[in-house]
Structure formats: structure tokens, C-alpha cells
Amino acid sequence: VLMEHKTSPDPGARLQLLRYLARVLTHWYDQNKRRLPLPAVLPLLAHQGPQGWGLSCEFSDLFGTVPEPLRPYLPSFRHALVDLPRLDDQALSAQARLRAFLKALKYSRRPDLPDRIDILLAEAPALSEKDLLVILTYLDKGSILINNKDIHETLLRLVPEREERLMGWLTQPYYEKGLAEGEAREIGRAHV
């Protein structure tokens, strides 16, 4: 599987996937002494933007209007599409861990993310602290702001025995940044 990830619809993604596919197959061909047949490589595009993908998966559609006698000679290529916003959460995966990560991708760019934090973290009891921290850090670094109070309350409901440690890990970088800025100000005042 050759996977490309997009946060918004990109008409050039088909060309990008074709380039990657050609590189992978060329590398395999060279590494295997030009032996055929080539391995099957499934090009997969995972889209997480809040709106649906809405673009064709057919490479030949990039050419626009082409006379019918020439169409059979155009490169023929189609990629698979996983359009996360259009999938029901339970359909993302039967495995709680994979479903949790895919839900983080699915919801992270939605304007209503703060209102969906309970839904997004529903798998928390089944996840390791490391996995939860990866998901929380991913969400924290995203473009949609989530109030730490909302995360705290959700973790307290779902994983009360791990909430304090997780919140400590999540807020530690901010504490250290604030501490460093405070120390820098004190040093600056001492030199004035």
C-alpha cells in the first residue's frame, strides 16, 4: 500500500501518487535485477478535511477534453480513496487503537472539534498512555483550539486513573516554555 495523506482536496494528488508509484516500482525493478512481474502496489489517498473529497480518483480526468481516438493511449491510473469525514466512526476500524488514531485525523480539522472531544476520545480506556499522549499532542498542535479544561474533564470521565499523568505530560512543554520565558525576562531585567 502506497499511502498519501491530504487535509483538503487537491487535484494534483493523482499526479503526486503516480510519481510515488513510479518511484516505488522503478526502485523495486532495479533492486530485483529488472525481474518481472512487478509487485502490486495499491495507491491509497486518505483525506481528513472537514468537507468531502469531491474530486475524481481517475488520473485520465486530469487531461480534460481529449479526442476519443487518443483516450486509449492516455495513462490509466486510479487510486483508492478513504474519505474520513464521510465514514461513520465505527466503520473506521474494528480495532480500537486504529479507530482512535483515524478519529483523531477525522476530527482534528473540524470547527466543532471541541464539542466532539468525548466522541474522539471514546476509545481512551482501551489505549495505552503513550497512544493517548500521541493523540492528545496531535490535537494540541492542530489548527483548532481545544480548551485544556475540556480535555481534563473528558479524561477524568473516561480514564480517571490516568488523567493526572496524561494532563501533566500534555501541559509540561507549556510549563517549561513559560518557565524559560520568565527566566529570560529576569535575566533581561538584571542587565538593565
VOTORNU-242467 format. One record per residue: residue in three letters; residue number from 1; x, z, y of N, C-alpha, C in turn. Coordinates in Angstrom, 1 decimal, m for minus. Example, Ala and Ser with C-alpha at 12.3 -4.5 7.8 and 13.67 -1.06 7.14 Angstrom:
<pts>
    r    k     n_x     n_z     n_y    ca_x    ca_z    ca_y     c_x     c_z     c_y
  ALA    1    13.2     7.8    m5.7    12.3     7.8    m4.5    13.2     7.8    m3.3
  SER    2    12.8     7.1    m2.2    13.7     7.1    m1.1    12.9     7.9     0.0
</pts>
This chain:
<pts>
    r    k     n_x     n_z     n_y    ca_x    ca_z    ca_y     c_x     c_z     c_y
  VAL    1     0.8     0.0    m1.2     0.0     0.0     0.0     0.9     0.0     1.2
  LEU    2     0.6    m0.9     2.1     1.3    m1.0     3.4     0.3    m0.6     4.5
  MET    3     0.5     0.5     5.1    m0.5     1.1     6.0     0.0     1.0     7.4
  GLU    4    m1.0     0.6     8.3    m0.8     0.7     9.7    m1.9     1.5    10.3
  HIS    5    m1.6     2.3    11.3    m2.5     3.2    11.9    m2.7     2.8    13.4
  LYS    6    m4.0     2.8    13.8    m4.3     2.4    15.2    m5.3     3.5    15.7
  THR    7    m5.2     3.8    17.0    m6.1     4.7    17.7    m7.2     3.9    18.5
  SER    8    m7.0     2.6    18.6    m8.0     1.8    19.3    m7.9     0.4    18.7
  PRO    9    m9.0    m0.4    18.9    m9.0    m1.7    18.3    m7.9    m2.6    19.0
  ASP   10    m7.1    m3.3    18.1    m6.0    m4.1    18.6    m6.1    m5.4    17.9
  PRO   11    m6.4    m6.5    18.6    m6.5    m7.8    18.0    m5.2    m8.3    17.4
  GLY   12    m4.1    m7.8    17.9    m2.7    m8.2    17.3    m2.3    m7.4    16.1
  ALA   13    m3.2    m6.5    15.6    m2.8    m5.7    14.5    m2.6    m6.6    13.2
  ARG   14    m3.4    m7.6    13.1    m3.3    m8.5    12.0    m2.0    m9.2    11.9
  LEU   15    m1.5    m9.6    13.1    m0.2   m10.2    13.2     0.9    m9.2    12.8
  GLN   16     0.7    m8.0    13.3     1.7    m6.9    13.0     1.7    m6.6    11.5
  LEU   17     0.6    m6.5    10.9     0.6    m6.3     9.5     1.2    m7.4     8.7
  LEU   18     0.9    m8.7     9.1     1.5    m9.8     8.4     3.1    m9.8     8.5
  ARG   19     3.6    m9.4     9.7     5.0    m9.3     9.9     5.6    m8.2     8.9
  TYR   20     4.9    m7.1     8.9     5.4    m6.0     8.0     5.3    m6.4     6.5
  LEU   21     4.3    m7.1     6.2     4.1    m7.6     4.8     5.2    m8.5     4.4
  ALA   22     5.5    m9.5     5.3     6.6   m10.4     5.1     7.9    m9.7     4.9
  ARG   23     8.2    m8.7     5.8     9.4    m8.0     5.7     9.5    m7.2     4.3
  VAL   24     8.5    m6.6     3.9     8.5    m5.8     2.6     8.7    m6.8     1.5
  LEU   25     8.0    m7.9     1.4     8.1    m8.8     0.3     9.5    m9.5     0.3
  THR   26    10.0    m9.9     1.5    11.3   m10.5     1.6    12.4    m9.5     1.1
  HIS   27    12.3    m8.3     1.5    13.3    m7.3     1.1    13.2    m7.1    m0.4
  TRP   28    12.0    m7.0    m1.0    11.9    m6.9    m2.4    12.5    m8.1    m3.1
  TYR   29    12.1    m9.3    m2.6    12.6   m10.6    m3.2    14.1   m10.6    m3.2
  ASP   30    14.8   m10.2    m2.1    16.2   m10.2    m2.0    16.8    m9.1    m2.9
  GLN   31    16.2    m8.0    m3.0    16.8    m6.9    m3.8    16.6    m7.1    m5.3
  ASN   32    15.7    m8.0    m5.7    15.4    m8.3    m7.1    15.9    m9.7    m7.5
  LYS   33    17.0   m10.1    m6.8    17.6   m11.4    m7.2    16.7   m12.5    m7.2
  ARG   34    15.8   m12.6    m6.2    14.9   m13.7    m6.0    14.0   m14.0    m7.2
  ARG   35    13.6   m12.9    m7.8    12.8   m13.0    m9.0    11.3   m13.0    m8.6
  LEU   36    10.5   m13.8    m9.3     9.1   m13.8    m9.1     8.4   m13.4   m10.4
  PRO   37     7.2   m12.9   m10.3     6.3   m12.9    m9.2     6.6   m11.7    m8.3
  LEU   38     6.1   m11.8    m7.0     6.2   m10.8    m6.1     5.3    m9.6    m6.4
  PRO   39     5.6    m8.4    m6.0     4.6    m7.3    m6.3     3.4    m7.4    m5.3
  ALA   40     2.3    m7.0    m5.8     1.1    m6.9    m5.0     1.3    m5.8    m3.9
  VAL   41     1.1    m6.2    m2.7     1.2    m5.2    m1.6    m0.2    m5.3    m0.8
  LEU   42    m0.9    m4.1    m0.8    m2.2    m4.1    m0.1    m2.0    m3.7     1.3
  PRO   43    m2.3    m4.6     2.3    m2.2    m4.2     3.7    m3.5    m3.4     4.1
  LEU   44    m3.3    m2.2     4.6    m4.4    m1.3     4.9    m4.3    m0.9     6.4
  LEU   45    m5.3    m1.0     7.1    m5.3    m0.6     8.5    m6.2     0.6     8.6
  ALA   46    m5.7     1.7     9.1    m6.5     3.0     9.3    m6.8     3.1    10.8
  HIS   47    m8.0     3.1    11.1    m8.4     3.2    12.5    m9.1     4.5    12.8
  GLN   48    m8.7     5.2    13.8    m9.2     6.6    14.1    m9.9     6.7    15.5
  GLY   49    m9.9     5.6    16.3   m10.5     5.7    17.6   m12.0     6.1    17.5
  PRO   50   m12.5     6.6    18.6   m13.9     7.1    18.6   m14.9     6.0    18.4
  GLN   51   m14.6     4.8    18.9   m15.5     3.7    18.7   m15.1     3.0    17.4
  GLY   52   m16.0     2.2    16.8   m15.7     1.5    15.6   m14.6     0.4    15.9
  TRP   53   m14.1    m0.2    14.8   m13.0    m1.2    14.9   m13.6    m2.5    15.5
  GLY   54   m14.6    m3.0    15.0   m15.3    m4.2    15.6   m14.5    m5.5    15.6
  LEU   55   m13.4    m5.6    15.0   m12.6    m6.8    15.0   m12.5    m7.3    13.6
  SER   56   m12.3    m8.6    13.5   m12.1    m9.3    12.2   m10.9    m8.8    11.5
  CYS   57   m11.0    m8.8    10.2    m9.8    m8.5     9.3    m9.1    m9.7     8.8
  GLU   58    m9.6   m10.9     9.2    m9.1   m12.2     8.8    m8.0   m12.7     9.7
  PHE   59    m6.8   m12.9     9.2    m5.7   m13.4    10.0    m6.1   m14.8    10.7
  SER   60    m6.7   m15.7     9.9    m7.0   m17.0    10.4    m7.9   m17.0    11.6
  ASP   61    m8.7   m15.9    11.9    m9.5   m15.8    13.1    m8.7   m15.8    14.3
  LEU   62    m7.4   m15.4    14.2    m6.6   m15.4    15.4    m6.3   m16.8    16.0
  PHE   63    m6.5   m17.8    15.2    m6.2   m19.2    15.7    m7.3   m19.8    16.5
  GLY   64    m8.5   m19.2    16.6    m9.6   m19.7    17.4   m10.1   m21.0    16.7
  THR   65   m10.6   m21.9    17.5   m11.2   m23.1    17.1   m10.1   m24.1    16.6
  VAL   66   m10.1   m24.4    15.3    m9.2   m25.3    14.7   m10.0   m26.4    14.0
  PRO   67    m9.6   m27.7    14.1   m10.3   m28.8    13.4   m10.4   m28.4    11.9
  GLU   68   m11.5   m28.7    11.3   m11.8   m28.4     9.9   m10.8   m28.9     8.9
  PRO   69   m10.3   m30.1     9.1    m9.3   m30.7     8.2    m8.0   m29.8     8.2
  LEU   70    m7.7   m29.1     9.3    m6.4   m28.3     9.3    m6.6   m26.9     8.8
  ARG   71    m7.9   m26.4     8.7    m8.1   m25.0     8.4    m7.5   m24.6     7.0
  PRO   72    m7.5   m25.4     6.0    m6.9   m25.0     4.7    m5.4   m24.8     4.8
  TYR   73    m4.8   m25.2     5.8    m3.3   m25.1     5.9    m2.9   m23.9     6.8
  LEU   74    m3.9   m23.2     7.4    m3.6   m22.0     8.2    m3.2   m20.9     7.2
  PRO   75    m2.3   m20.0     7.7    m2.0   m18.8     6.8    m3.3   m18.1     6.5
  SER   76    m3.5   m17.7     5.3    m4.7   m17.0     4.9    m4.3   m15.6     4.5
  PHE   77    m4.9   m14.6     5.2    m4.5   m13.2     5.0    m5.6   m12.4     5.5
  ARG   78    m5.9   m11.3     4.7    m7.0   m10.4     5.1    m6.4    m9.0     4.8
  HIS   79    m6.7    m8.0     5.7    m6.3    m6.7     5.5    m7.5    m5.8     5.2
  ALA   80    m7.3    m4.7     4.4    m8.3    m3.7     4.2    m8.4    m2.9     5.4
  LEU   81    m9.6    m2.3     5.6    m9.8    m1.5     6.8   m10.5    m0.2     6.4
  VAL   82    m9.9     0.9     6.9   m10.6     2.2     6.8   m10.9     2.6     8.2
  ASP   83   m12.1     2.5     8.6   m12.6     2.8    10.0   m13.1     4.2    10.0
  LEU   84   m12.3     5.2    10.2   m12.6     6.6    10.1   m13.8     7.1    10.8
  PRO   85   m14.1     6.6    12.1   m15.3     7.1    12.8   m16.6     6.7    12.1
  ARG   86   m16.6     5.7    11.3   m17.8     5.2    10.6   m18.0     5.8     9.3
  LEU   87   m17.1     6.6     8.8   m17.2     7.2     7.5   m17.7     8.6     7.6
  ASP   88   m18.6     9.0     6.6   m19.1    10.3     6.5   m17.9    11.2     6.1
  ASP   89   m17.9    12.4     6.6   m16.7    13.3     6.3   m16.5    13.5     4.8
  GLN   90   m17.6    13.7     4.0   m17.4    13.9     2.6   m16.9    12.6     1.9
  ALA   91   m17.1    11.5     2.5   m16.6    10.2     1.9   m15.2    10.0     2.2
  LEU   92   m14.6    10.7     3.0   m13.1    10.5     3.3   m12.3    10.8     2.1
  SER   93   m12.5    11.8     1.4   m11.8    12.1     0.1   m12.5    13.2    m0.6
  ALA   94   m12.3    13.2    m1.9   m12.8    14.3    m2.8   m11.8    15.4    m2.7
  GLN   95   m10.6    15.2    m2.3    m9.6    16.2    m2.3    m9.6    16.9    m0.9
  ALA   96    m9.8    18.2    m0.9    m9.9    18.9     0.3    m8.7    18.7     1.3
  ARG   97    m7.5    18.7     0.7    m6.3    18.6     1.6    m6.3    17.2     2.3
  LEU   98    m6.5    16.1     1.6    m6.5    14.8     2.2    m7.7    14.7     3.1
  ARG   99    m8.9    15.2     2.8   m10.0    15.1     3.6    m9.8    15.9     4.9
  ALA  100    m9.1    17.0     4.9    m8.8    17.8     6.1    m7.9    17.0     7.0
  PHE  101    m6.9    16.3     6.5    m6.0    15.5     7.3    m6.7    14.3     7.9
  LEU  102    m7.5    13.6     7.1    m8.3    12.5     7.6    m9.3    12.9     8.7
  LYS  103    m9.9    14.1     8.5   m10.8    14.5     9.5   m10.1    14.8    10.8
  ALA  104    m8.8    15.3    10.8    m8.0    15.5    12.0    m7.8    14.2    12.7
  LEU  105    m7.5    13.2    11.9    m7.4    11.8    12.5    m8.7    11.4    13.1
  LYS  106    m9.7    11.5    12.3   m11.1    11.0    12.7   m11.6    11.7    14.0
  TYR  107   m11.4    13.0    14.2   m12.0    13.7    15.3   m11.1    13.9    16.5
  SER  108    m9.8    13.7    16.3    m8.8    14.1    17.3    m8.9    13.3    18.6
  ARG  109    m9.5    12.1    18.7    m9.7    11.4    19.9   m11.1    11.3    20.4
  ARG  110   m12.0    12.1    19.8   m13.4    12.1    20.2   m13.5    13.1    21.4
  PRO  111   m14.3    12.7    22.4   m14.5    13.6    23.5   m15.2    14.9    23.1
  ASP  112   m16.0    14.9    22.0   m16.7    16.1    21.6   m15.9    16.9    20.6
  LEU  113   m14.6    16.7    20.5   m13.7    17.4    19.6   m13.9    18.9    19.7
  PRO  114   m13.9    19.5    20.9   m14.1    21.0    21.0   m15.4    21.5    20.3
  ASP  115   m16.4    20.7    20.4   m17.7    21.1    19.8   m17.7    20.9    18.2
  ARG  116   m16.7    20.2    17.7   m16.7    19.8    16.3   m15.5    20.6    15.6
  ILE  117   m14.9    21.6    16.2   m13.8    22.2    15.6   m14.2    22.9    14.3
  ASP  118   m15.4    23.5    14.2   m15.9    24.1    12.9   m15.9    23.0    11.8
  ILE  119   m16.4    21.9    12.1   m16.5    20.8    11.1   m15.1    20.3    10.7
  LEU  120   m14.3    20.2    11.7   m12.9    19.7    11.5   m12.2    20.6    10.6
  LEU  121   m12.3    21.9    10.8   m11.5    22.9    10.0   m12.3    23.5     8.8
  ALA  122   m13.4    22.9     8.4   m14.2    23.4     7.3   m13.4    23.6     6.0
  GLU  123   m12.3    22.8     5.8   m11.5    22.9     4.6   m10.4    24.0     4.7
  ALA  124   m10.4    24.7     5.8    m9.3    25.6     6.0    m9.1    26.6     4.9
  PRO  125   m10.1    27.2     4.3    m9.9    28.1     3.2    m9.1    27.5     2.0
  ALA  126    m9.2    26.2     1.8    m8.6    25.5     0.7    m7.1    25.1     1.0
  LEU  127    m6.7    25.2     2.3    m5.4    24.7     2.7    m4.4    25.7     2.8
  SER  128    m3.1    25.3     2.6    m2.0    26.2     2.8    m1.9    26.5     4.3
  GLU  129    m1.2    27.5     4.7    m0.9    27.8     6.1    m0.1    26.7     6.7
  LYS  130     0.8    26.1     6.0     1.6    25.0     6.5     0.7    23.8     6.9
  ASP  131    m0.2    23.5     6.0    m1.1    22.4     6.2    m2.0    22.6     7.4
  LEU  132    m2.5    23.9     7.5    m3.3    24.2     8.7    m2.5    24.1    10.0
  LEU  133    m1.3    24.6     9.9    m0.5    24.6    11.1    m0.2    23.1    11.5
  VAL  134     0.1    22.2    10.6     0.3    20.8    10.9    m0.9    20.2    11.6
  ILE  135    m2.1    20.5    11.0    m3.4    20.0    11.6    m3.6    20.6    13.0
  LEU  136    m3.4    21.9    13.1    m3.6    22.5    14.5    m2.6    22.0    15.5
  THR  137    m1.4    21.8    15.1    m0.4    21.3    16.0    m0.7    19.9    16.4
  TYR  138    m1.2    19.1    15.5    m1.6    17.7    15.8    m2.7    17.7    16.8
  LEU  139    m3.7    18.5    16.6    m4.8    18.6    17.5    m4.4    19.1    18.9
  ASP  140    m3.5    20.1    18.9    m3.0    20.7    20.1    m2.2    19.7    20.9
  LYS  141    m1.5    18.8    20.3    m0.7    17.8    21.0    m1.5    16.5    21.4
  GLY  142    m2.8    16.5    21.0    m3.6    15.3    21.3    m4.1    15.3    22.8
  SER  143    m4.9    14.2    23.1    m5.3    14.0    24.4    m6.6    14.8    24.8
  ILE  144    m7.3    15.3    23.8    m8.5    16.1    24.0    m8.1    17.6    24.0
  LEU  145    m8.4    18.3    25.0    m8.0    19.7    25.1    m9.0    20.5    24.3
  ILE  146    m8.5    21.5    23.5    m9.3    22.4    22.8    m8.9    23.8    23.3
  ASN  147    m9.8    24.6    23.6    m9.6    26.0    24.0    m9.1    26.8    22.9
  ASN  148    m8.0    27.5    23.1    m7.4    28.4    22.0    m8.4    29.4    21.5
  LYS  149    m9.3    29.8    22.4   m10.4    30.8    22.1   m11.3    30.2    21.0
  ASP  150   m11.6    28.9    21.1   m12.5    28.3    20.1   m11.8    28.2    18.8
  ILE  151   m10.5    27.8    18.8    m9.7    27.8    17.6    m9.6    29.1    16.9
  HIS  152    m9.3    30.1    17.8    m9.2    31.5    17.3   m10.5    32.0    16.6
  GLU  153   m11.7    31.7    17.2   m13.0    32.1    16.7   m13.3    31.4    15.4
  THR  154   m12.9    30.1    15.3   m13.2    29.3    14.1   m12.3    29.8    13.0
  LEU  155   m11.0    30.1    13.2   m10.1    30.6    12.2   m10.6    32.0    11.7
  LEU  156   m11.0    32.8    12.7   m11.5    34.1    12.3   m12.7    34.1    11.4
  ARG  157   m13.6    33.1    11.5   m14.7    32.9    10.7   m14.3    32.3     9.3
  LEU  158   m13.4    31.3     9.3   m13.0    30.6     8.1   m11.9    31.2     7.3
  VAL  159   m10.9    31.7     7.9    m9.7    32.3     7.2    m9.3    33.6     8.0
  PRO  160   m10.1    34.6     8.0    m9.8    35.8     8.8    m8.4    36.4     8.4
  GLU  161    m8.0    36.3     7.1    m6.8    37.0     6.7    m5.5    36.2     7.2
  ARG  162    m5.7    34.9     7.7    m4.6    34.1     8.1    m4.6    33.8     9.6
  GLU  163    m5.7    34.1    10.3    m5.9    33.8    11.7    m4.8    34.2    12.6
  GLU  164    m4.4    35.5    12.5    m3.4    36.0    13.4    m2.1    35.3    13.3
  ARG  165    m1.6    35.1    12.0    m0.4    34.3    11.8    m0.4    32.9    12.4
  LEU  166    m1.5    32.2    12.0    m1.7    30.9    12.5    m1.7    30.8    14.0
  MET  167    m2.5    31.6    14.7    m2.5    31.6    16.1    m1.2    31.9    16.7
  GLY  168    m0.4    32.8    16.1     0.9    33.2    16.6     1.8    32.0    16.5
  TRP  169     1.8    31.3    15.4     2.6    30.1    15.2     2.2    29.0    16.2
  LEU  170     0.9    28.8    16.4     0.4    27.8    17.3     0.8    28.1    18.8
  THR  171     0.7    29.3    19.2     0.9    29.7    20.6     2.4    30.0    20.9
  GLN  172     3.2    30.2    19.9     4.6    30.6    20.1     5.4    29.6    21.0
  PRO  173     5.3    28.3    20.8     6.0    27.4    21.7     5.6    27.6    23.2
  TYR  174     4.3    27.9    23.5     3.9    28.1    24.8     4.5    29.4    25.4
  TYR  175     4.5    30.4    24.5     5.1    31.7    24.9     6.6    31.5    25.3
  GLU  176     7.3    30.8    24.4     8.7    30.5    24.7     9.0    29.7    25.9
  LYS  177     8.1    28.7    26.1     8.2    27.8    27.3     8.0    28.7    28.6
  GLY  178     7.0    29.5    28.6     6.7    30.4    29.7     7.8    31.4    30.0
  LEU  179     8.4    31.9    28.9     9.5    32.9    29.0    10.7    32.2    29.6
  ALA  180    11.0    31.0    29.2    12.1    30.2    29.7    11.9    29.9    31.2
  GLU  181    10.7    29.5    31.5    10.4    29.2    33.0    10.5    30.4    33.8
  GLY  182    10.1    31.6    33.3    10.2    32.8    34.0    11.6    33.2    34.2
  GLU  183    12.4    33.1    33.2    13.9    33.4    33.3    14.5    32.5    34.3
  ALA  184    14.2    31.2    34.3    14.8    30.2    35.2    14.4    30.6    36.7
  ARG  185    13.2    31.1    36.9    12.8    31.5    38.2    13.6    32.7    38.7
  GLU  186    13.8    33.6    37.8    14.5    34.8    38.1    16.0    34.5    38.4
  ILE  187    16.5    33.6    37.7    17.9    33.1    38.0    18.0    32.4    39.3
  GLY  188    16.9    31.6    39.6    16.9    30.9    40.9    16.8    31.9    42.1
  ARG  189    16.0    33.0    41.9    15.8    34.0    42.9    17.2    34.8    43.1
  ALA  190    17.9    35.0    42.0    19.1    35.8    42.1    20.2    35.0    42.9
  HIS  191    20.1    33.7    42.9    21.1    32.9    43.6    20.7    32.6    45.1
  VAL  192    19.5    33.0    45.5    19.1    32.7    46.9    19.6    33.8    47.8
</pts>
